[in-house]
């Protein structure tokens, strides 16, 4: 399974960004798709996740400002982030849990940098 993430960049505080991550390869079904973020010296943390039943979970720090969604045909997950704050600056990683024809997968994308200027 391969993940292709895009949408990071530089934005001013209060602005918006939309991250996307497309999964491809040996995929029979996807159990969950999510976004995590990491800053230097800190552990990677959950931002938002969406399951196969469209149940969502958000970190308290982004709740109300972000929306995660998925497009099942294209195996793509989106993260719409609004009212961005400088503390949202991080490398954002896409994660996908999937079932293939032979085995399961827990894959990470390469990360996309989001920088929010004050």
PyMOL commands that set and color helices and strands:
alter all, ss='L'
color gray80, all
select helices_A, chain A and resi 86-88
alter helices_A, ss='H'
color red, helices_A
select strands_A, chain A and resi 2-6+9-12+17-24+29-38+45-51+56-58+66-71+76-81+90-99+104-108+112-117
alter strands_A, ss='S'
color yellow, strands_A
deselect
rebuild
show_as cartoon
